[in-house]
């Protein structure tokens, strides 16, 4: 806690701190839990700030936008580790990925297939791996009929290699749902190989393993979900490329915010912080009705620590909306202005999913801890610049 207090003094609040060692240990634990017929793929949308620290790990990286592809280029990530997914590709996007020789391009539609075929005709030819995405009943992927059509077109181009089939339906899924999906996709792929007389051995699958944000114990070494999934597929003849984001990154992040005001309306104590729901986004939080792991850091030492009173507090952010309630009831010890609150398990999504432009507050700083070294990845950038006319 002393380290977080020092970082708050040095860099200001609010800030995210991502721990590289914790992240890599988590990945190591997941890999040890998984069976030999799996390959781990990190979905960088969960936290793109982790790409550079992970680029030398034995991982694939799922990239879902041209911007994310640029992040990977900037970080110096080997293109042979990239799986370029996303539903909104243009011809230019496919040409770019093809020219960069990314490992795999995901085809989400017949139009994407056309874009790739155009790229092979108009750009210097090389072997290109693809995975075709089968829809799970949503806007992602293709129907079985469209899959059949695309496969027959691809078969005519020797330089395009079908690596496998991509299937993902959502996150935080129950084991029964995962069991049904893995049984279905394996049967479908077996029939597809026979129907089209093609060879491929991989299924790219997002199991959406759940992460318990609201358990009060540290979840960094909890691999129960991974083990349950492994038990389902360990004897499969297929190689599963497992896409994970939340399950990998959640445990490596801490968010630190400062108490700016404390007041009581006669019924409740309200603690106002300099962050809020624009920075803190726990999956399934339900407007502050569930409490994640939070620690209070006293900045000023009390005259007599034995007299500290526990105060049930409603934690609210700095946004001008009654919706900005982070926690409905958090027991704090005599909360004071300048005290800090440190939220754990915030390494995934919060840093990118928040409504950062609302009210033109500055962006939180982003710090990375590698061993004993702290690096500033992003400062408290002002957003009013984005929310005002460029010519002003």
VONUMI-404590 format. One record per residue: x, y negated, z of N, C-alpha, C in turn. Coordinates in pm, whole numbers, padded with zeros to 5 digits, always signed. Each point is the difference from the previous one (the first is absolute). Layout:
# residues N
XYZXYZXYZ;...
This chain:
# residues 392
+00080+00121+00000-00080-00121+00000+00085-00127+00000;+00116+00009+00061+00090-00116+00004+00045-00036-00142;+00022+00102-00083+00040-00027-00138-00109-00078-00073;-00126+00039+00017-00110-00069-00067-00012-00144+00049;+00023-00021+00129-00003-00135+00054+00110-00086-00064;+00118+00057-00014+00111-00073-00061-00027-00031-00147;-00061+00097-00070-00032-00022-00142-00106-00109-00015;-00096-00003+00091-00101-00105-00005+00062-00138+00020;+00098-00007+00087+00069-00128+00024+00083-00040-00122;+00060+00099-00065+00090-00029-00112-00075-00031-00129;-00104+00080-00028-00067-00011-00130-00139-00063+00008;-00056-00013+00120-00135-00049+00013-00102+00111-00020;-00124-00029+00033-00108+00097-00016-00106-00057-00093;-00082+00087-00058+00002+00146+00012+00103+00061-00096;+00038+00125+00029+00090+00070-00091-00025+00150+00004;+00036+00064-00110+00003+00146-00008+00144+00046+00015;+00019+00107+00076+00131+00062+00012-00012+00145-00042;+00072+00036-00107-00001+00138-00048+00132+00067+00036;-00009+00119+00056+00116+00072+00052+00040+00109-00098;+00114-00019-00066+00048+00094-00101+00028+00138+00058;+00060+00004+00119+00034+00129+00061-00126+00080+00033;-00102-00067+00053-00126+00066+00032-00066+00052-00127;+00006-00079-00105-00059+00038-00128+00066+00125-00057;+00133+00002-00001+00072+00113-00057-00017+00126+00085;-00008-00017+00130-00025+00114+00088-00138+00059-00026;-00097-00088-00024-00136+00045-00032+00000+00082-00130;+00069-00051-00100+00008+00071-00129+00067+00135+00018;+00107+00003+00077+00071+00125+00025-00093+00102+00067;-00080-00046+00096-00093+00089+00069-00107+00054-00092;-00051-00086-00089-00101+00044-00096+00058+00105-00094;+00121-00025-00048+00064+00095-00093+00023+00136+00066;+00042-00002+00126+00024+00126+00071-00130+00077+00020;-00109-00073+00013-00130+00063+00020-00053+00060-00129;+00023-00069-00111-00050+00047-00129+00074+00126-00045;-00066+00077-00082+00058+00124-00054+00089-00032-00120;+00069+00102-00049+00100-00018-00106-00064-00035-00134;-00129+00020-00016-00065-00029-00128-00061-00140-00001;+00062-00094+00074-00049-00137+00002+00112-00099-00029;-00037-00111-00060+00088-00114-00024-00072-00122+00058;+00072-00083+00077-00062-00114+00066+00011-00125-00088;-00113-00071-00011-00007-00122-00079-00055-00112+00088;+00072-00111+00010-00042-00113+00081-00081-00098-00084;-00125-00025+00040-00086-00098-00067+00038-00139+00050;+00069-00078-00080+00060-00123+00050-00104-00107+00032;-00124+00018-00046-00103-00097+00036-00019-00008+00151;+00036+00108+00071-00013-00002+00146+00091-00104+00063;+00119-00020-00058+00092-00102+00050+00117-00013-00097;-00008-00095-00093+00107-00015-00099+00132-00048+00058;-00002-00058+00121+00124-00047+00061+00093+00116+00038;-00049+00122-00006+00081+00115+00040+00074+00066-00117;-00026-00047-00122+00058+00065-00118+00152+00000+00005;+00058-00114+00029+00147-00011-00005+00066+00091+00102;-00055+00006+00122+00062+00083+00104-00020+00148-00027;-00098+00034-00086-00027+00141-00030+00053+00044-00136;+00060-00090-00076+00030+00031-00140+00098+00116-00019;+00083+00027+00101+00095+00111-00011-00050+00129+00063;-00123-00001+00050-00060+00120+00057-00045+00094-00112;-00013+00127+00033-00046+00099-00096-00153-00007-00008;-00048-00102-00072-00143-00026-00012-00033-00044-00142;-00127+00019-00037-00055-00071-00114-00074-00121+00055;-00025-00099-00087-00067-00122+00042-00117-00027-00094;-00120-00001+00055-00117-00032-00082-00017-00151-00009;-00007-00048-00124-00010-00143-00030-00132-00021-00073;-00082-00095+00045-00136-00012-00054-00029-00133-00069;+00103-00080-00027-00024-00127-00068+00131-00047-00062;-00008-00090-00099+00123-00058-00055+00081-00073+00107;-00069-00065+00094+00071-00069+00108+00079+00096+00087;-00060+00114+00033+00071+00100+00078+00119+00055-00078;-00015+00013-00130+00112+00045-00083+00114-00101+00007;-00035-00128+00002+00103-00105+00012+00070+00006+00135;-00075+00031+00106+00059+00016+00133+00104+00110-00001;-00033+00111-00067+00094+00113-00008+00124-00037-00080;-00018-00074-00109+00115-00047-00078+00089-00090+00085;-00062-00093+00071+00076-00094+00084+00077+00073+00109;-00060+00108+00053+00066+00077+00107+00107+00094-00054;+00011+00014-00132+00100+00088-00059-00038+00147+00007;-00130+00029+00003-00045+00138+00006+00022+00070-00132;+00055+00120+00005+00022+00081-00120-00133+00028-00068;-00019-00039-00128-00127+00024-00070-00041+00147-00004;+00098+00089+00013-00034+00143-00003-00077+00044+00123;-00014-00091+00099-00076+00032+00121-00142-00058-00003;-00034-00072-00107-00126-00075-00004-00110+00077-00070;-00117+00000+00062-00124+00048-00063-00086-00125-00021;-00021-00037-00126-00072-00124-00032-00148+00030-00019;-00078-00028+00106-00144+00024-00002-00074-00132-00016;-00131+00003+00026-00081-00122-00008-00099+00005-00114;-00121-00052+00025-00108+00010-00098+00002-00111-00103;+00070-00108+00027-00012-00120-00084+00127-00025-00081;+00050+00104-00064+00120-00016-00083-00036-00062-00135;+00092-00080-00051-00009-00053-00136+00102+00071-00088;-00006-00026-00130+00102+00055-00089+00138-00049+00041;+00007-00127+00040+00129-00057+00042+00052+00070+00126;-00089+00034+00092+00041+00070+00123+00057+00137-00032;-00066+00073-00088+00046+00134-00036+00131-00010-00077;+00010-00097-00091+00125-00019-00074+00116-00027+00097;-00026-00084+00099+00103-00035+00097+00045+00123+00077;-00095+00077+00054+00034+00120+00076+00074+00101-00087;-00045+00014-00122+00064+00093-00094+00143-00044-00029;+00018-00131-00022+00134-00052-00031+00094+00011+00120;-00055-00012+00121+00081+00014+00121+00033+00145+00031;-00065+00091-00070+00017+00144+00020-00039+00042+00141;-00116-00053+00046-00051+00047+00128-00028+00149-00011;+00012+00070+00112-00011+00145-00003-00133+00046-00057;-00108-00059+00049-00133+00048-00037-00094-00117-00022;-00080+00008-00105-00108-00095-00024-00131+00074+00019;-00088-00057+00083-00131+00061+00024-00098-00050-00104;-00072+00092-00061-00104-00036-00096-00135+00008+00070;-00063-00116+00015-00127-00010+00072-00121+00004-00092;+00024-00009-00131-00112-00008-00095+00049+00034-00139;-00093+00025-00094+00041+00019-00139+00074-00121-00056;-00036-00121+00047+00069-00120-00047+00147+00003+00042;+00027+00043+00122+00140+00012+00045+00076+00099-00086;-00068+00106-00039+00063+00099-00088+00037-00064-00134;-00091-00081-00053+00027-00071-00126+00119-00094+00016;+00005-00071+00113+00112-00091+00025+00133+00076-00001;+00003+00117+00063+00124+00076+00005+00040+00052-00137;-00099+00048-00075+00030+00047-00135+00055-00113-00086;-00055-00121+00017+00051-00117-00073+00144-00029+00040;+00029+00013+00128+00136-00028+00049+00101+00096-00062;-00037+00127-00011+00093+00099-00058+00025-00027-00148;-00097-00063-00067+00015-00030-00143+00084-00125-00024;-00015-00098+00089+00056-00133-00026+00127-00031+00076;+00037+00085+00096+00119-00023+00081+00096+00117-00014;+00129-00022+00031+00097+00111-00011-00048+00122+00078;+00000+00114-00067-00060+00121+00057+00090+00061+00107;-00062+00049+00105+00067+00079+00102-00105+00089+00065;+00044+00101+00073-00096+00087+00067-00069-00076+00113;-00132+00005+00000-00078-00071+00100-00096+00096+00070;+00010+00006+00133-00093+00080+00078-00129-00077+00024;-00112+00072-00002-00128-00060+00033-00075+00093+00095;-00088-00062+00079-00101+00076+00071-00135-00058-00039;-00097+00087-00022-00133-00043-00038-00089+00004+00124;-00069-00108+00025-00079-00011+00123-00145+00044-00024;-00041+00097+00076-00138+00049-00005-00084-00079+00099;-00116-00048-00043-00084-00079+00089-00056+00085+00113;-00016-00064+00114-00064+00064+00114-00138-00056+00025;-00061-00057-00106-00133-00056+00013+00001-00148+00032;+00107-00068-00040+00010-00145+00020+00063-00062-00124;+00045-00126+00011+00053-00070-00117+00139+00046-00041;+00062+00084+00079+00136+00045-00029-00002+00128-00082;+00091+00010-00096+00015+00124-00074-00103+00019-00111;+00007+00119-00061-00080+00033-00118-00093+00117+00027;-00102+00010-00084-00088+00116+00003+00076+00121-00055;-00051+00118+00024+00064+00120-00052+00000-00001-00153;-00104-00054-00060-00008-00008-00146+00111-00090-00055;+00018-00116+00063+00106-00091-00043+00139+00058+00026;+00014+00076+00107+00128+00068+00028+00034+00094-00115;-00098+00077-00043+00023+00095-00109+00044-00072-00127;-00067-00111-00031+00033-00075-00121+00143-00056+00006;+00037-00056+00113+00133-00059+00015+00109+00107-00010;-00023+00114+00061+00099+00108-00004+00027+00044-00143;-00104+00013-00079+00018+00043-00139+00078-00103-00080;-00018-00127+00028+00077-00105-00068+00146+00002+00044;+00022+00017+00129+00137+00001+00053+00078+00120-00052;-00066+00112-00018+00068+00121-00048+00067-00021-00135;-00046-00097-00075+00055-00026-00134+00126-00086+00005;+00036-00048+00120+00118-00087+00013+00103+00073+00086;+00102+00057-00061+00097+00083+00075+00072-00074+00112;+00014-00133-00012+00077-00074+00100-00079-00027+00128;-00130+00026-00001-00082-00021+00120-00019+00134+00071;+00039+00002+00125-00010+00122+00079-00106-00018+00110;-00096+00090+00002-00100-00004+00106+00060+00064+00125;+00024-00085+00102+00057+00050+00125-00106+00064+00088;-00123-00051-00008-00105+00056+00085-00127-00082-00005;-00087+00030+00094-00129-00066+00011-00003-00079+00131;-00058-00119-00007-00009-00091+00114-00142+00002+00054;-00013+00014+00134-00133+00004+00061+00005-00066+00137;-00085-00102+00017-00006-00073+00127-00139-00061+00014;-00062+00018+00117-00137-00049+00017-00016-00099+00114;+00099-00018+00085-00016-00094+00111+00094+00031+00114;-00012-00077+00107+00093+00012+00112-00073+00037+00129;+00078+00036+00102-00051+00035+00132-00106+00111-00010;+00029+00104-00081-00097+00107-00024+00007+00109+00106;-00111+00067+00019-00007+00114+00089+00062+00122-00068;+00047+00095+00082+00068+00118-00053-00091+00082-00091;-00128+00008+00033-00094+00077-00083-00007-00057-00141;-00001-00132-00012-00001-00065-00131+00128+00030-00076;+00113-00007+00068+00129+00030-00065+00003+00145-00047;-00051+00091+00082-00005+00142-00036-00082+00021-00127;-00115-00065-00007-00086+00012-00118+00069-00056-00124;+00066-00113+00016+00065-00064-00115+00118+00081-00051;+00084+00050+00090+00117+00076-00045-00041+00130-00067;-00105+00064+00048-00050+00122-00065-00051-00033-00138;-00075-00108-00012-00057-00040-00129+00108-00034-00101;+00098-00084+00040+00097-00048-00098+00094+00111-00046;+00030+00095+00087+00084+00112-00044-00074+00087-00101;-00126+00026+00025-00079+00080-00095-00015-00073-00133;-00024-00130+00008-00015-00080-00122+00129+00002-00083;+00113-00018+00065+00128-00003-00072+00031+00135-00064;-00031+00107+00067+00023+00134-00058-00083+00018-00127;-00124-00042+00004-00086+00011-00118+00046-00093-00111;+00050-00118+00038+00046-00097-00099+00121+00052-00076;+00093+00060+00070+00118+00058-00065-00039+00105-00103;-00092+00084+00040-00043+00108-00090-00078-00056-00118;-00086-00096+00025-00085-00056-00104+00081-00067-00110;+00106-00071+00038+00077-00077-00097+00135+00062-00034;+00029+00116+00058+00128+00068-00024+00118-00094+00027;-00001-00062+00118+00106-00092+00039+00062+00049+00130;+00122-00049+00026+00070+00037+00122+00026-00123+00085;-00044+00004+00122+00038-00099+00100-00014+00067+00136;+00072-00053+00097+00006+00070+00128-00034-00087+00120;-00028-00130-00025-00017-00092+00113-00140-00058+00009;-00043-00017+00122-00124-00071+00030+00036-00120+00087;-00026-00119-00051+00024-00121+00078-00128-00030+00079;+00011+00008+00131-00120-00004+00083+00018-00095+00117;-00103-00080+00023-00002-00087+00118-00094+00058+00104;+00052+00066+00101-00088+00062+00099-00068-00100+00092;+00051-00124+00004-00061-00100+00088+00004+00041+00146;+00115+00053+00044+00012+00046+00138-00030-00114+00098;-00077+00029+00102-00043-00104+00093+00110-00032+00100;+00003-00123+00043+00096-00048+00101-00081-00062+00113;+00023+00046+00121-00080-00044+00115+00057-00129+00058;-00051-00113-00050+00046-00129+00048-00041-00028+00144;-00104+00068+00045-00059-00038+00128+00035+00096+00113;+00087+00098-00029+00057+00081+00107+00099-00087+00077;-00003+00008+00130+00085-00088+00080+00143+00051+00014;+00023+00125-00044+00137+00049+00001+00066-00027-00136;+00132+00002-00001+00076-00022-00122-00027+00112-00100;-00037-00037-00123-00034+00099-00102+00116+00032-00095;+00116-00060+00024+00111+00013-00095+00044+00145-00022;-00014+00085+00100+00043+00139-00012-00117+00097-00008;-00117-00052-00033-00120+00084-00012-00017+00041-00146;+00017+00130-00027-00011+00051-00137-00110+00106-00011;-00100-00008+00086-00105+00101+00000-00077+00003-00132;-00031-00118-00053-00072-00006-00127+00084+00060-00113;+00130-00032+00000+00089+00054-00103+00009+00152+00009;+00005+00051+00122+00009+00145+00020-00127+00069-00047;-00115-00058+00031-00127+00059-00043-00009+00002-00152;+00046-00106-00065-00001-00004-00146+00097+00103-00058;+00119+00008+00061+00099+00098-00046-00055+00142+00005;-00073+00032+00104-00056+00135+00014-00096+00032-00114;-00060-00103-00059-00094+00023-00110+00070+00033-00131;+00119-00058-00022+00062+00010-00132+00133+00074-00003;+00051+00045+00115+00136+00055+00005+00019+00123-00087;-00107+00076-00025+00011+00121-00082-00045-00023-00143;-00025-00124-00036-00047-00032-00135+00114+00016-00101;-00030+00047-00121+00103+00006-00105+00031-00137-00059;-00081-00099+00034+00020-00134-00053+00096-00080+00088;+00073-00092-00063+00077-00099+00073-00088-00122+00019;-00015-00042+00125-00083-00116+00031+00088-00123+00022;-00021-00103-00080+00061-00130+00025-00097-00076+00089;+00038-00022+00125-00091-00053+00100+00018-00151+00014;-00103-00075-00037+00003-00145+00012-00048-00041+00139;+00085-00071+00071-00035-00049+00133+00049-00143+00017;-00081-00083+00063+00040-00135+00031-00018-00029+00147;-00126-00006+00042-00034-00026+00140+00068+00100+00093;-00003+00129-00038+00052+00106+00085+00151-00011+00020;+00068-00059-00098+00145-00019+00009+00034-00127+00079;-00064-00111-00036+00050-00131+00042-00061-00055+00128;-00115+00049+00042-00070-00065+00111+00085-00015+00125;+00073+00105+00036+00069+00000+00129+00119-00094+00005;+00047-00050-00114+00126-00076+00000-00018-00149+00023;-00124-00046+00017-00022-00143+00007-00054-00051+00132;+00045-00119+00038-00051-00073+00116-00035-00142-00045;-00114-00048+00047-00041-00137-00030+00001-00079+00130;+00067-00113+00000+00013-00081+00121-00066-00136-00024;-00091-00035+00090-00072-00126-00009+00002-00067+00137;-00018-00132+00002+00010-00077+00125-00137-00049+00046;-00022+00002+00131-00121-00056+00057+00009-00153-00006;-00101-00062-00062+00000-00144-00018-00096-00071+00096;-00100+00075+00049-00097-00061+00090-00072+00110+00077;-00044-00033+00121-00079+00092+00082-00115-00080+00058;-00123+00050-00016-00116-00074+00053-00110+00098+00039;-00090-00048+00083-00109+00083+00051-00130-00077-00014;-00103+00065-00056-00129-00067-00018-00100+00037+00109;+00050+00063+00106-00086+00043+00108-00037+00146-00007;+00001+00052-00121-00032+00142-00020+00121+00082-00044;+00090-00063-00072+00114+00075-00056+00123-00089-00005;+00115+00064+00007+00128-00069-00019+00043+00017-00145;+00028-00110-00066+00043+00002-00140+00148-00037-00008;+00074+00085-00067+00142-00024-00023+00019-00027-00148;+00050-00117-00033+00021-00039-00140+00146+00023-00037;+00022+00072-00109+00137+00029-00045+00028-00072-00132;+00128-00011-00035+00035-00071-00124-00006+00091-00122;-00043+00122+00019-00027+00090-00111-00149+00019-00015;-00042+00125-00022-00143+00026-00012-00030+00114-00095;-00127+00011-00039-00039+00111-00089+00058-00018-00140;+00053-00118-00030+00068-00018-00128+00136+00068-00004;+00052+00040+00117+00131+00066+00007-00008+00142+00056;-00105+00028+00076-00010+00128+00071-00115+00079-00059;+00033+00107-00067-00103+00077-00069+00021+00148+00028;-00065+00050+00106+00004+00142+00030-00118+00067-00065;+00026+00108-00072-00108+00071-00070-00104+00047+00102;-00127-00037-00024-00107+00043+00088-00009-00080+00129;+00055-00122+00002+00003-00078+00124-00140-00040+00047;-00095-00014-00094-00138-00031+00034-00012-00128+00082;+00059-00109-00054-00010-00132+00063+00041+00000+00146;+00113+00061+00029+00057-00007+00133-00061+00092+00102;-00086+00093-00043-00067+00089+00095+00090+00114+00046;+00108+00025-00072+00095+00102+00041+00134-00066+00029;+00068+00046+00103+00127-00061+00040+00120+00081-00047;+00085-00057-00086+00127+00065-00032+00097-00020+00116;+00123+00045-00017+00100-00019+00106+00052-00145-00005;-00019-00071+00109+00044-00139+00010+00072-00018+00133;+00111-00073-00004+00071-00032+00124+00011-00150+00017;-00021-00045+00123+00017-00140+00034+00144-00024+00044;+00059-00108-00051+00136-00037+00036-00005-00136+00069;+00029-00001+00129+00000-00125+00075+00125-00081-00035;-00019-00121-00045+00113-00085-00037+00055-00073+00122;-00089-00053+00082+00043-00067+00123-00022+00093+00119;+00101+00019+00082-00011+00088+00116-00094-00060+00104;-00095+00081+00048-00093-00046+00102+00073-00018+00133;-00047-00093+00082+00063-00024+00131-00004+00124+00086;-00107+00076-00010-00014+00122+00079-00072+00103-00086;+00077+00091-00058-00059+00098-00092-00106+00086+00066;+00005+00012+00132-00098+00086+00068-00139-00062+00000;-00010-00130-00034-00131-00067+00003-00067-00002-00137;+00061+00063-00102-00059-00002-00134-00138+00063+00002;-00093-00067-00067-00137+00049-00006-00028+00056-00138;-00068+00114-00004-00040+00058-00128-00126-00070-00047;+00008-00057-00120-00112-00075-00056-00048+00066-00128;-00123+00054-00004-00055+00052-00125-00020-00117-00097;+00067+00006-00114+00002-00115-00091-00046+00037-00140;-00067-00095-00063-00033+00012-00142+00108-00072-00078;+00067+00073-00088+00113-00055-00076-00052-00051-00135;+00015-00130-00021-00048-00063-00124+00117-00069-00071;-00012-00005-00132+00106-00060-00079-00020-00147-00026;+00076-00052-00095+00005-00143-00027-00091-00042-00115;-00080+00093-00052-00085-00032-00115-00129-00068+00045;-00053-00085-00083-00122-00073+00032-00122+00083-00042;-00017+00115+00067-00114+00087-00024-00022+00086+00124;-00126+00023+00035-00031+00084+00116+00039+00145-00025;+00031+00034-00124+00041+00137-00032+00143+00030+00046;+00075-00105+00034+00141+00019+00034+00016+00050+00144;-00051+00120+00023+00014+00066+00129+00088+00122-00020;+00117-00001+00061+00095+00110-00016-00034+00114+00095;-00026-00033+00126-00038+00099+00101-00109-00058+00088;-00100+00082+00031-00111-00045+00084+00035+00002+00150;+00085+00093+00039+00032+00009+00142+00141+00057+00015;+00091-00082+00039+00137+00042+00026+00039-00048+00139;+00044+00091+00085+00041-00036+00135+00138-00063-00002;+00006-00127+00037+00126-00074+00002+00031-00045+00143;+00128-00010+00031+00044-00047+00132+00016-00152-00002;-00099-00068+00058+00006-00145+00014+00051-00067-00129;-00074+00014-00112+00049-00051-00129+00024-00150+00004;+00114-00040-00056+00040-00141-00003+00043-00039-00142;-00015-00129-00029+00051-00052-00126+00149+00031-00011;+00043+00044-00118+00138+00039-00034+00029+00147+00027;-00086+00072+00076+00016+00145+00008-00012+00060-00140;+00062+00114-00018-00004+00068-00129-00084+00127+00009;-00062+00037-00111-00066+00128-00013+00067+00075-00115;+00041+00124+00026+00068+00083-00100-00091+00117-00036;-00041+00004-00126-00088+00105-00052+00086+00108-00067;-00019+00125+00041+00078+00112-00057-00072+00063-00119;+00072+00090-00069-00055+00080-00111-00059-00088-00110;+00070-00106-00034-00054-00095-00098+00091-00010-00122;+00068+00113-00030+00094+00001-00112-00063+00017-00136;-00130+00034-00005-00066+00024-00129-00116-00097-00020;-00003-00059-00117-00112-00079-00052-00020-00138+00061;+00012-00018+00131-00029-00132+00057+00082-00110-00067;+00123+00029-00032+00089-00102-00057-00044-00043-00140;-00086+00078-00065-00046-00036-00135-00152-00014-00013;-00076+00063+00089-00146+00000-00015-00069-00119+00063;+00068-00075+00084-00065-00109+00071-00047-00111-00093;-00100-00078+00048-00052-00112-00080+00090-00122+00026;+00118+00007-00056+00107-00094+00038-00024-00144-00045;-00077-00020-00105-00018-00135-00051-00111-00077+00071;-00083+00070+00078-00112-00063+00069+00051-00101+00103;-00046-00125-00013+00035-00111+00090+00144-00049-00016;+00070+00054-00098+00134-00050-00035+00100+00005+00114;-00009+00103+00084+00101+00020+00104+00128+00054-00063;+00116-00022+00062+00125+00057-00053-00003+00153+00006;+00073+00061-00089+00016+00146+00005+00086+00039+00118;-00026+00113+00063+00089+00048+00107+00138+00031-00056;+00100-00014+00083+00134+00044-00040+00004+00152-00003;+00093+00053-00079+00019+00145-00009+00145+00031+00033;+00022+00083+00102+00134+00037+00043+00020+00151-00016;+00123+00040-00022+00036+00142-00011+00111+00031+00100;-00022+00104+00078+00101+00045+00095+00065+00127-00054;+00130-00005-00021+00078+00115-00044+00112+00021+00100;-00016+00103+00085+00094+00017+00110-00015-00117+00095;+00108-00072+00024-00003-00117+00088-00008-00131-00079;-00010+00010-00132+00001-00118-00085-00143-00042-00037;-00030-00128+00013-00129-00056-00037+00019-00087-00124;-00080+00024-00103+00006-00080-00122-00132-00072-00021;+00006-00124-00047-00120-00074-00035-00031+00028-00146;-00112+00071-00025-00040+00032-00137-00086-00109-00062;-00077-00068+00084-00084-00111-00048-00024-00096+00115;+00011-00128-00027-00024-00100+00103-00148-00035+00007;-00035-00093+00089-00139-00045+00015-00035-00091-00118;-00032+00058-00114-00028-00079-00118-00136-00069+00010;-00005-00125-00042-00125-00075+00001-00091+00046-00113;-00131+00012+00029-00096+00040-00103-00079-00120-00053;+00008-00117+00066-00074-00115-00051+00049-00037-00140;+00125+00038-00030+00055-00027-00134-00078+00077-00105;-00036+00122+00033-00078+00083-00094-00145-00049-00008;-00050-00054+00111-00140-00043+00007-00022-00144-00042;+00097-00060-00064-00016-00138-00048+00045-00008-00145;-00037-00106-00067+00031-00015-00142+00151-00005-00023;+00042+00065-00105+00143+00010-00028+00063-00136-00032;-00080-00091-00056+00056-00130-00041-00003-00104+00110;-00043+00039+00121-00002-00098+00111+00140-00021+00056;
